[in-house]
Amino acid sequence: MKMKNLLVSALVVFGVSFGGSVMAQPTNDYRKYCENSVGLMDCSLIKDIVDKESFVAIENRLYKDKNNIYYTFGDGRPFLLNAKINEKEPRIRFVNSHYLAVNEKYLYYRNNFDGFIKLENLNIDVKTFDILGSYAKDKNFIYNSKLEIIKNADSNTFEILNYDNSVPYYYSDFFYTLARDENYIYSNGKVVDDIDANSFVVVGGIYTKDKNGIFLVGHKSISRLEGDVENFKYLGDQYAKNDKYIYFEGEIIQGADVSTFEVLSYWLSKDKNNYYNWGKLIDYKDIDFYEKFIFDDIEIKNILASAIIFVRNKNFVKGYDDNTYRPENPITRAEFTKIILLAKYSQEEIDETKIQYFSDVKKSDWFANYVNFAKSKNIISGVAETVNFEPNENINFAEASKIIVNVLLGEQTELETSENWYDIYLEKLSENNINLENFDVNKNVTRGEMAELIYGLKDFVK
């Protein structure tokens, strides 16, 4: 009897059923993206419908099996495209990375609650359909972001005017809104009436002009800037000038000397008299201060220089023995916890904590007091369903957002109605002008990003 059971077990291990046939095996892609989580896909949400034997990755965030097509968002949630696959039909393609997908028959739109919805009853030619920034077109019409036809727009000559890869992330939406055809200039899907279409040009970055004036491209409109259009020139990094003024992000830099003005980096510029930080006057002693506190691998022109100097000056970080900061290096959960706590609490307060909360945090560990203090203040929770903190693991942005919000912006209550536990923390950061497009909740936070977060909330630092 024992021998029979051993034989049955062996057959099961080697994939043979009692009838002698080979048991169903998951594909390599299923093992890679679902079982090993390489693709950060939460396959538990589709376990009742996914076919493991035919599951394959098509392209970034897009998967299929013999029955369905699946798309995953940044946090790993898969959504089912609401259409059965017919292998004879052309593969679904994405016309932009997040919201719209088409095949030769249908157009699909992403809905955050229901996945991709097939759009019915639209007079769109899907074979020629394509995305142009915040516009779309087919062989017949131009559409706005709501897929409404823009009347009188000429499909043959319509083009996006000012998409520019050099534009900073917080201006990215602006550069999908400006367009033209042979008759009109369009902004945010509407005709702009007070611009001369024949002489209108994109000067560079966020600046445009026609024969009568200078214009700043905004998210919902184009606004006229003060100053003469003659000799107006784009300097790069969202700086521009004419014979009278220097502009930064559309604002005039007061007192700047036009003839000697020099752009050093996106955030730093100078003329013969002064240095300017984000277009605002700073004096020479501040420059000396910057140079004193900079690391060997961080040039003063680096966009993160101000943030890194700030955390160093506050003694939150010391750098490495060779006087480098290494901004691309990841940061551990223990390191991040310590640094954020020091932004609010004194070392004496932190050292008063005597209770040990986690089985993997020993009293002799350098980070013990920081981790235990954070737990006593409900700043951290540890790893779900364990009594561990995993202090030496790298911290991702979702975890980091909870710590920095609870310390600097006040303790938050995670809402059961939220789609993700970290939504409340991301919302709080966004309310305080932290641009979340810079971060991915599943990716590890770097030392540079840590400094950027603290500097962005510097008004709340002690």
N, C-alpha and C positions, 0 to 999 in steps of 0.2 A: 504493500500500500504506500509506504514511504517512497519507494523507488518510483512508483507511478506519479506521485505528486511532484517529485524532483524532475521527472521527464516533462511533465506538463509545464512546470515553471520555466524550464530551459527553452521549450518551444515558444512560450510567450516572450521571453527575453529576446529571442532571435527573430521575432516578428512572425511566427507561424501560428495560425489559429488551429482549433481542434479539428477543423475540416481539412486541414493541410494547406490552405491558401495563405498567402502573405497578408499580414495585417496592414491596414492603411497607415502610411507614414507621412508626417508633415514635410512640406518642401523645405529646402535649405533657407529660402527667404522667410518662411514662417518662423523657423527656429531663430533666424537672425533678428528679425524685427519684432517678433512677439515674445518668444521665450527668452531671448537674451537682451531684449529692450535696446538694441543698437539704434533703432529708429525712434526711440522714445514714444512708441505707440502702445496705448493701453488696450490690448486685445481682449481684456476681460469684458469690455463693453460690447463686443461683437461675438462673443464665444458661442452663442446659440445659433448664429447664422453663418459664420465663416467656414469655408471649406478648406481645411488645412492641406489637403492633397494637391490643390491647384493654386494655392495662394502664391502670388508673385508681386514683387515691387516693379512698378511701371516707370516711375520717375520720382523726383523729390516730393514726398508727402502723398503720393498717389499709389494705390495698390489695387489688385483685383484678384478674384478667384473665378471659378467657372460660372458663378451666378451674379456677382455684384462687383461694383467699383467702390473703393473706400478712399476718403481723403482725411488727412489728419491735420489738426491745428498745432500751434507751437507748444501747447501743453500736453500733447499726445492723445487728445480725444479724437477717435475716428468718427467720421460721419459717412453714412451710406448715401451714395448718389442714387436717387430714387428712380433707377431704371435698370432693368435686367440687361445683361450683356448678350448681344448677339455677335458671335465671333466673326460673322461675315460683314458687320458694319465697321466703319472706320473707328479707330480709337478716339475716345474723348480727349480733347486737348484743352489746356487752360489758356485763355486769352489774357488773363493776368494771373498773378500767383495766388490770389486769395478769393476772388469773388465770382468770376464768371468762367464757365466752361462750355464748350460746344462740341457736337459732332455734326455730321452732315444733315441731321434731321432736327435736332433740338438745341435750345439754349438753356443752360442751367445757371441758377443764381444761388449763391451761398446764403443760407439763413442760419443764424447762430443757434437756433433751437431745433431745427428740423433737418440740418444738413443741406444738401444741394437740392433745390426745387426746380423741376422742369417748368419753364415758362411757356405757357400756352397762349394761343391767340395773338401772337405778336407778328406784325408784318415785317419780319426781319429775314434777310437772305443769309442764312447761317453759313453757307459755303464761302461767302466773301466777308463775313463779319469779323471785325478786329477792333481792338482797343487802342485809342489814341489818348493817353493820359486820362483825364476825367471825361473824355468824349469817346464815342464809338462810331463806327461807320460800316456800311456795307456798300454794295455797288449802286444803291439808289439814294441813300439818305445819310445825314449826319445826326447823331443822337447825343443828348446831354447825359449827365450821370444817372438820371432816372429812366434812361432809355426812351425819352420822349424825343420826337423828331424836331430838330431845329429848323424852322421854316426859312426858306430862301437861302440856306447854306448850300454852297456848291461842293458836291462830293468829289469832284475831279481836282479841285485846287485847294481843298481844305488841308491845313497842316498845323501841327503844334509848333509854336514859335520859340519857346524859351526853356525847353528842358535842358538843364545844365547839371552835370554830375558833380560840379564843384560846389553846388549850393549846399549849405549845412542842413542837417536833418530836420531842424525845426522850420525850415522854409520849403520842405520838399513838396507839400501840397500846392504851393503857389505855382510850381513849375509844371503843372498839368492843367492849368486853367486858361492859359493865354493861347489863342489860336487866330488864324486868319484864313480867308479865301480871297478870291480876286476882287471882292467887293467890300468886305467888312473885317473889323477886328472884333474878336470875341473874348470875353472874360467870364469865367464861371457859367458858361453856357448861354450867355446873353450878348447881344450886340452892344459895343461901346460906341456911343453916339458922338462924343466930343473929341475923337482922335481922327487925324487925317490918315486914312488907310494907305494912301499911296506913298507917303513919306515915313511911315511908321517902321521902326527897326528896333531890334533888341541890341542894346549897347553891350551888355554883359551882366552876368549874375541876375540881380533883381531889378536892374535898371533898363528902361526903354525910353524912346523919344520919338517925336515926330518933328516936323518943321517949326512947330510953335512952342514946344515945351518938353520938359523932362518928366517921366512918370515912374512911379514905384509900383511894381506888381504885387498886389495883395491877394489874400485868400479869396475874398469875395468881391474885390473891386480893384481898379487901377486908380491911384491917386496922383495928382500933379504935385511935383516938388518945387520948392522955391529955388530960383536961380535961372541963369541964362543957358539956353540950349547950345549956344555957340561954344565950341571947343570942349564940350562935355566928353569925358573920357572915363572908361572903367579901368580901375587899378588892380582888380583881383580881390578875392576874399571879402567881397561885398563892400569894398571901398570904391569911391568914384570922386571925380573932381571936375570943376570948370575953372574959369579964370579967377573966380572969387571965393569959392567954397570947397572944402573937403567933406565928403559924405561917408557915413558908415551906417550900413543897414537902413539907408534912407534918411537918417538924421544928420544935420550939419554938425561937424565937430567945431565947436566954438573956439575961436582964436588960433586955429591951426594955420601955419604958414604954408601956402599953396606951393610956393616955389621950391621948398626944401623938404616937403612931406615925403615920408618913406614908410611903406608897409613892411613890417618885420614878420608878422604872422597874423593869423585871423584875429587874435585878441590883442596884439601889441603893435603899436606904430609910433613914429616920432617925427619931429621936424627939428630945425636948428635950435629951438628953445625948450622943447618939452617932449616927454613921453606920454603916450595915451594908452589906457587899458580899456578895451571894449568901447573905444571912442570917448572916454572920459579922461580928463587931465590927471596925471600923477606927477610927483616931483622926483628929482634925481635921487634923493635919499631912498625912495622906494625901490628904484632900480638897483641901487647898491644892496638893499636888503634882499631883493630877489636873487642877485648873483651870489650873495653870501650863503643863502640857504638852498641853493640848487644842487642837485646830484650830478655826478659826472655823466650819466647817461640821459639826463633831461636837459635839453637846450632851453634857453629862456624863451625861444620862439615856439616851443611845444605848447599846444593848446591846453594840455593838462598841467602846465607849469604852475599856474596860480593855485590850483587845487593841491598839488603835491607840496608846494612851499607852505601852504596853510597847515596841512596835517603835520608837517615836520616842525614848523614853528610852535605848534601846540604840543609837541613832544608825544604825539600819538604814534609816530613811526620814527625809526632811526636809520633805516636803510641797511645795506650790507657792509661788511668790513672794507670793501674796496670803494666805498662811497658811491655805490650805485643804488638805484631804487627798483629797477626791473619792473616796470609798470604792467607788463604782459603776464607776469607770474600770477598763478591763482593764489587765493588766500584761504586758509582753513577756517573751520567753524569756530575754533578756539581763538584764533588770531583776530577774526572779525569781531567776535563778542568782546574781547578785551578793548580793542580800539574804540568801538562805539560806546562802551561804558565809560571810558575815560573822557569822552566828549561831554558827559553830563555829570558824572560822579567823581568824588575825590578818591584817591587811593586808600585813605583812612576808612572811608565808608565801606569800600569794597572789602577790605581786609577784616572787617568786623564779623563777616559771615563765617560761621563754624560748622553748619550742617552740611553733610555730604548727601547729594541727591542722586548721583548717577553711579552705576556699577563700574563704568569704564573711566571714571575720573577719580584718580587717587589723590589723597591729601598732599602728597609730595610733588604732584605735577605743578609746573609753573603757572598753569592756567586755572588751577582748582578754585581759587578764590573768586576769579571772574565768573566762571561758569556757575558756581554755587550761588553767588550774589544775583546773577541774572535770573536763575530759577526762582530764588526767593521773592523776586519782584515780578514774577510771571512774564518776564521778557522772553524767555525761551521755554520750550516744552520737552525738548529731547526728541528722540526718534520714535515714531508712532509704534504702539504695541510692544515697546521694549522699555527697559530701565537704563538705556544707554543714551549718551549724547554724541558719540562719534566725533570727538574733538579734533582729530587729525584728518578728517575727511574735508575735501574742498567744499566750500559753501556755494550754493546756487543763488540766483537772484531772488527767487521766491522766499527762501529762508532768510536771506539778508534783509529783504524788505520788512519782514516781521520784526527783526531785531532793531533796525534803525528807526522804524516808526514807533515802536513801543518805548524806546529810550528817548528820542528827541521830540516826538510829536504827541506822546501820551498813549497809554495802553488802550488797545482796541479790542472789541469783542467780535470774534469770528461768527458770522451769521450762517445759520443752518440753511437759509434760503439761497445763499450764494452758490454759484456754479462751481467755484473753486475756493478752497479755504483761504487763499492768499488775496482774494479780490479786494477785501477791505483795506489791506495794506497798500496795494497798488493804487487804489482810489485816493488814499490819503497822500501818497507821494505826488500823484498827479495834481491834487489840489494845491500843493506847495511848489508847483512849477518844476518838478523833476520830469523830464521828458522820457517817457517809458519806451519810446521807439529805439532808444539807445541800448535797451536791455532785453534779454530773453529769460523768462522765468526758469527755464530748465538748464541754462548754461551757467558754468561756474563764474563767479565774480572775480575779476582781476584786481591787483593792487592799484592799478590806475583808476578803475571804476569805483573802488572803495573810496579813494580820495575825491573823485568827482561827486559821489553821493554826499559825502560829508560837507564838501565845499558848497554844494547846492543848498544845503540846509544850515549853512554857517550861522545864520541869525538865531538858531536854536542851540548853538554850541556854547558851553559855559565860557 
